[in-house]
């Protein structure tokens, strides 16, 4: 058999950054980690080095636990900071509520208390509508908040916004979890070190994404305040997130931190989203439902026109009833891709 390639490697879409392949540097890192024997289950040189890098980025108390995927990171992290009777306050658009098949509730028995968002963001005022009832045996106990950076609507929390939520939560004895599935895009957009909008402003536990920024299949839980978690080392195993050959997951994560690779690739994706929005802003018939601050563009256009665009480029409806679509850019999106997509939208709206 000559080869196993079953797709056109030159074809790119605007459906999801998950559609993109793997960064060449990451494939090289996996190859470098291969060969010979390393102790399994995280007692290897690559995981040890990842711990050093994470402490450099997030502070000396930071602990890192590589896992397989974002859902596993979120569920395991939330389970470690909230007891079985606890509840997590999150927005209605949060991935843990809309796209994880009820995993926090079914796997760990945790209750999600959902509140409205402002441009995808949780606010103290919104959190307060569900953060009450401590000591009431008839009500799930609100013991944590979860925010997403960048948000599911492509917006980015400023450090001050994160601090306001963390202060609100900590004053009430609640922990703060950040779903960082696209945290590299947020860091690139903010042009700040990770610690500036996580540890320094009160985040206790972070789900550190990687797959959406060119990894083969590696994410991590980063504990910023070890006093906020309980049993994480056991929960990772119980939740089927403990890799035996962890060196290959750790090597991937290390690659993103090496020489600023992760920030460069996320910054490129953000820049392509900005180029896409700029190219579409002058086209009659295209509206925008949310700001473009990271690598997502949320647009509004005629449904028939959207379907004509889909004949050439795959993408998803966000809210079909309101004619909203979502266009995502990735580390491998090119300027030519963006310009051709803009021309395709223009032609679909004005044939």
C-alpha positions as CSV (number, residue, x, y, z in Angstrom):
1,X,0.0,0.0,0.0
2,X,1.6,3.2,-1.2
3,X,0.0,5.5,1.3
4,X,-3.1,6.2,3.5
5,X,-3.9,9.8,2.6
6,X,-7.6,10.0,2.1
7,X,-8.2,13.7,1.9
8,X,-7.1,16.8,0.0
9,X,-4.4,18.4,2.2
10,X,-4.8,21.7,0.4
11,X,-8.5,22.1,1.3
12,X,-9.4,24.4,4.2
13,X,-12.7,25.5,5.6
14,X,-14.1,28.1,8.1
15,X,-16.0,25.6,10.2
16,X,-13.7,25.1,13.2
17,X,-10.1,25.4,14.2
18,X,-10.6,21.7,15.2
19,X,-10.6,20.9,11.5
20,X,-7.0,22.0,11.1
21,X,-4.2,19.4,11.1
22,X,-1.2,19.3,13.4
23,X,1.5,21.8,13.5
24,X,4.7,20.5,11.9
25,X,6.7,21.5,15.0
26,X,4.3,19.4,17.1
27,X,4.8,16.3,14.9
28,X,8.5,16.9,15.2
29,X,8.2,17.1,19.0
30,X,6.3,13.8,19.1
31,X,9.1,12.2,16.9
32,X,11.8,13.6,19.2
33,X,10.0,12.1,22.2
34,X,9.9,8.7,20.6
35,X,12.5,5.9,20.9
36,X,13.8,4.2,23.9
37,X,11.9,3.7,27.2
38,X,10.5,6.4,29.5
39,X,8.6,5.7,32.7
40,X,4.9,5.6,32.0
41,X,2.0,7.6,33.5
42,X,3.9,10.9,33.7
43,X,7.1,10.0,35.4
44,X,9.0,10.9,32.3
45,X,11.5,13.7,31.3
46,X,9.0,15.5,29.1
47,X,6.3,15.7,31.7
48,X,8.9,16.9,34.2
49,X,10.0,19.6,31.8
50,X,6.4,20.6,31.2
51,X,6.0,21.1,34.9
52,X,9.0,23.5,34.9
53,X,7.6,25.5,31.9
54,X,4.2,25.7,33.5
55,X,5.6,27.1,36.7
56,X,7.6,29.6,34.7
57,X,4.4,30.7,33.0
58,X,1.9,30.5,35.8
59,X,3.9,30.8,39.0
60,X,5.8,28.5,41.3
61,X,2.7,26.9,42.9
62,X,1.3,25.8,39.6
63,X,0.8,22.1,38.9
64,X,0.0,20.6,35.5
65,X,-1.9,17.4,34.7
66,X,-1.9,16.5,31.0
67,X,-5.2,15.0,29.7
68,X,-6.6,13.8,26.4
69,X,-9.3,16.4,25.6
70,X,-11.1,19.6,26.7
71,X,-14.2,17.8,28.0
72,X,-12.0,15.7,30.2
73,X,-10.0,18.7,31.4
74,X,-13.2,20.6,32.3
75,X,-15.0,17.7,34.0
76,X,-12.0,16.6,36.0
77,X,-11.0,20.1,37.0
78,X,-14.6,21.0,38.1
79,X,-14.9,17.7,40.0
80,X,-11.7,18.5,41.9
81,X,-12.9,21.9,43.1
82,X,-16.5,21.1,43.9
83,X,-17.9,18.3,46.0
84,X,-20.8,16.0,44.8
85,X,-23.4,18.4,46.2
86,X,-21.8,21.4,44.6
87,X,-23.0,23.5,41.7
88,X,-21.1,25.6,39.1
89,X,-22.3,29.0,37.9
90,X,-21.7,29.5,34.2
91,X,-23.2,31.2,31.2
92,X,-25.9,29.7,29.0
93,X,-23.4,29.6,26.1
94,X,-20.6,27.9,28.1
95,X,-19.2,24.8,26.4
96,X,-19.7,22.8,29.6
97,X,-23.4,23.5,29.3
98,X,-24.1,23.4,25.5
99,X,-21.5,21.0,24.0
100,X,-20.3,18.4,26.5
101,X,-23.3,16.1,26.5
102,X,-24.1,16.9,30.1
103,X,-20.7,15.4,31.1
104,X,-20.2,17.5,34.3
105,X,-23.7,16.4,35.5
106,X,-23.7,12.8,34.3
107,X,-20.1,11.9,35.0
108,X,-19.6,13.8,38.3
109,X,-23.1,14.6,39.4
110,X,-22.5,18.3,39.5
111,X,-25.2,20.8,38.9
112,X,-24.7,23.7,36.4
113,X,-26.5,26.9,37.3
114,X,-26.9,28.8,34.1
115,X,-27.1,32.6,33.8
116,X,-27.3,35.1,30.9
117,X,-24.1,36.3,29.3
118,X,-23.0,39.7,28.1
119,X,-21.2,39.1,24.7
120,X,-20.5,35.6,25.9
121,X,-19.0,36.7,29.3
122,X,-20.1,36.0,32.8
123,X,-20.5,39.1,35.0
124,X,-20.8,39.4,38.8
125,X,-24.3,40.7,38.4
126,X,-25.4,37.7,36.4
127,X,-23.6,35.3,38.7
128,X,-25.4,36.8,41.7
129,X,-28.7,35.6,40.3
130,X,-27.7,32.0,41.1
131,X,-25.0,32.4,43.7
132,X,-27.2,32.1,46.8
133,X,-28.8,29.5,49.1
134,X,-25.7,28.3,50.9
135,X,-26.7,25.9,53.7
136,X,-30.1,25.3,52.2
137,X,-30.4,21.5,51.9
138,X,-33.0,21.8,49.2
139,X,-30.7,23.7,46.8
140,X,-27.4,22.7,45.1
141,X,-24.6,24.6,46.7
142,X,-23.0,27.2,44.4
143,X,-19.4,26.6,45.1
144,X,-17.6,27.6,41.9
145,X,-17.9,29.8,38.8
146,X,-16.6,28.8,35.4
147,X,-15.6,31.2,32.6
148,X,-14.3,30.6,29.1
149,X,-11.3,32.5,27.7
150,X,-11.7,33.3,24.8
151,X,-15.5,32.9,25.0
152,X,-17.7,30.7,22.9
153,X,-18.8,33.9,21.1
154,X,-15.2,34.9,20.3
155,X,-14.9,37.6,22.8
156,X,-12.0,38.0,25.3
157,X,-12.1,38.8,29.0
158,X,-9.8,41.6,30.1
159,X,-7.8,41.0,33.3
160,X,-10.0,43.5,35.1
161,X,-13.1,41.5,34.1
162,X,-11.6,38.3,35.3
163,X,-10.6,39.9,38.6
164,X,-14.1,41.2,39.1
165,X,-15.6,37.7,38.8
166,X,-12.9,36.2,40.9
167,X,-13.3,38.7,43.7
168,X,-17.1,38.1,43.6
169,X,-16.6,34.4,43.8
170,X,-13.9,34.3,46.5
171,X,-15.8,36.7,48.7
172,X,-18.5,34.0,48.8
173,X,-16.1,31.1,49.2
174,X,-16.5,30.0,45.6
175,X,-13.6,28.7,43.4
176,X,-12.9,30.0,39.9
177,X,-12.4,27.8,36.9
178,X,-11.3,29.0,33.5
179,X,-12.1,26.9,30.4
180,X,-9.1,27.8,28.3
181,X,-9.9,25.8,25.2
182,X,-8.7,28.8,23.1
183,X,-6.5,30.5,25.8
184,X,-3.7,30.9,23.3
185,X,-6.0,33.1,21.1
186,X,-6.9,35.1,24.2
187,X,-3.2,35.6,25.2
188,X,-2.4,36.7,21.6
189,X,-5.3,39.1,21.6
190,X,-4.5,40.6,25.0
191,X,-0.7,40.6,24.3
192,X,-0.2,39.6,27.9
193,X,1.5,36.7,29.6
194,X,-0.8,33.9,30.8
195,X,-0.3,34.7,34.4
196,X,-1.6,38.3,33.9
197,X,-5.2,37.1,33.2
198,X,-5.2,33.9,35.2
199,X,-3.2,33.5,38.4
200,X,-2.7,37.2,39.0
201,X,-6.4,38.0,38.8
202,X,-7.7,35.1,40.9
203,X,-8.2,32.1,38.7
204,X,-7.8,28.9,40.7
205,X,-7.9,26.2,38.1
206,X,-7.4,26.3,34.4
207,X,-8.2,24.0,31.5
208,X,-5.3,24.6,29.2
209,X,-6.3,24.0,25.6
210,X,-4.0,22.8,22.8
211,X,-6.0,20.8,20.2
212,X,-7.6,24.0,18.7
213,X,-4.1,25.4,18.3
214,X,-2.4,22.6,16.4
215,X,-1.9,19.7,18.8
216,X,-2.7,16.2,17.9
217,X,-4.7,15.5,21.0
218,X,-3.4,17.0,24.2
219,X,-4.8,19.4,26.8
220,X,-4.0,19.9,30.4
221,X,-5.4,21.0,33.8
222,X,-3.3,23.7,35.4
223,X,-3.8,24.1,39.1
224,X,-3.0,27.7,40.1
225,X,-4.1,27.4,43.7
226,X,-3.4,23.9,45.0
227,X,-5.5,24.5,48.1
228,X,-8.6,24.7,45.9
229,X,-8.4,21.2,44.6
230,X,-8.9,17.8,46.2
231,X,-7.9,14.4,44.8
232,X,-7.1,15.5,41.3
233,X,-4.4,12.9,40.8
234,X,-7.0,10.2,41.5
235,X,-9.9,11.9,39.6
236,X,-7.8,12.0,36.4
237,X,-7.5,8.3,36.4
238,X,-11.1,7.7,37.4
239,X,-12.2,10.0,34.5
240,X,-10.1,8.0,32.0
241,X,-7.8,10.9,31.3
242,X,-4.5,9.4,32.5
243,X,-2.2,8.7,29.6
244,X,0.1,5.8,30.0
245,X,2.6,7.2,27.4
246,X,2.2,10.7,28.8
247,X,5.5,11.8,27.3
248,X,3.8,12.3,23.9
249,X,1.1,14.5,25.3
250,X,3.6,16.5,27.3
251,X,5.9,16.9,24.3
252,X,3.1,18.4,22.3
253,X,2.3,21.0,25.0
254,X,5.9,21.8,25.4
255,X,6.1,22.5,21.7
256,X,3.5,25.3,22.0
257,X,5.5,27.0,24.7
258,X,8.8,26.6,22.8
259,X,10.0,29.9,21.2
260,X,6.5,31.4,21.4
261,X,5.1,29.0,18.9
262,X,1.6,28.8,20.4
263,X,1.3,32.6,20.6
264,X,2.4,33.0,17.0
265,X,0.0,30.5,15.6
266,X,-2.9,31.8,17.7
267,X,-2.0,35.3,16.7
268,X,-2.1,34.3,13.1
269,X,-5.5,32.8,13.5
270,X,-6.7,36.0,15.2
271,X,-5.3,38.1,12.4
272,X,-7.0,36.0,9.7
273,X,-10.3,36.5,11.6
274,X,-9.7,40.2,11.7
275,X,-9.0,40.2,7.9
276,X,-12.1,38.2,7.3
277,X,-14.3,40.6,9.2
278,X,-12.7,43.6,7.5
279,X,-13.3,42.1,4.1
280,X,-16.9,41.5,4.8
281,X,-17.8,44.7,6.5
282,X,-18.4,46.6,3.3
283,X,-20.7,43.9,1.8
284,X,-24.4,44.8,1.7
285,X,-26.3,41.9,3.4
286,X,-23.7,40.9,5.9
287,X,-24.2,41.9,9.5
288,X,-22.3,41.0,12.7
289,X,-23.8,39.7,15.9
290,X,-20.7,39.9,18.1
291,X,-17.3,41.6,18.3
292,X,-14.4,39.8,16.6
293,X,-11.7,39.7,19.2
294,X,-10.0,36.3,18.7
295,X,-10.3,33.8,15.9
296,X,-14.1,33.7,15.4
297,X,-16.4,35.8,13.3
298,X,-20.1,35.7,14.1
299,X,-22.1,37.0,11.2
300,X,-25.7,37.4,10.1
301,X,-26.8,36.8,6.5
302,X,-29.6,35.4,4.4
303,X,-30.0,31.7,4.9
304,X,-30.2,30.9,1.2
305,X,-27.0,32.9,0.6
306,X,-25.3,31.0,3.5
307,X,-26.2,27.7,1.9
308,X,-24.7,28.9,-1.4
309,X,-21.5,29.7,0.3
310,X,-21.6,26.3,1.9
311,X,-21.4,24.7,-1.5
312,X,-17.7,25.8,-1.5
313,X,-16.8,26.2,2.2
314,X,-18.1,24.3,5.1
315,X,-19.1,26.2,8.2
316,X,-21.8,26.0,10.9
317,X,-25.0,27.8,11.7
318,X,-24.9,29.3,15.1
319,X,-28.5,30.4,15.5
320,X,-30.4,29.7,12.3
321,X,-33.6,31.3,13.6
322,X,-31.7,34.6,13.7
323,X,-29.6,34.0,10.6
324,X,-26.4,33.7,12.6
325,X,-23.4,31.8,11.4
326,X,-20.0,31.2,12.8
327,X,-16.7,31.4,10.8
328,X,-13.5,30.2,12.5
329,X,-9.9,30.8,11.5
330,X,-7.1,28.4,12.4
331,X,-3.3,28.4,12.5
332,X,-3.2,27.3,8.8
333,X,-5.7,29.7,7.4
334,X,-4.1,31.8,4.7
335,X,-4.8,35.3,3.4
336,X,-5.7,33.7,0.1
337,X,-8.3,31.5,1.9
338,X,-9.8,34.6,3.5
339,X,-9.9,36.6,0.3
340,X,-11.5,33.8,-1.6
341,X,-14.1,33.3,1.1
342,X,-15.0,37.0,1.1
343,X,-15.4,36.8,-2.7
344,X,-17.6,33.7,-2.3
345,X,-19.8,35.5,0.2
346,X,-20.1,38.5,-2.0
347,X,-21.1,36.4,-5.0
348,X,-23.6,34.4,-3.0
349,X,-25.3,37.6,-1.8
350,X,-25.2,39.5,-5.1
351,X,-25.2,36.9,-7.9
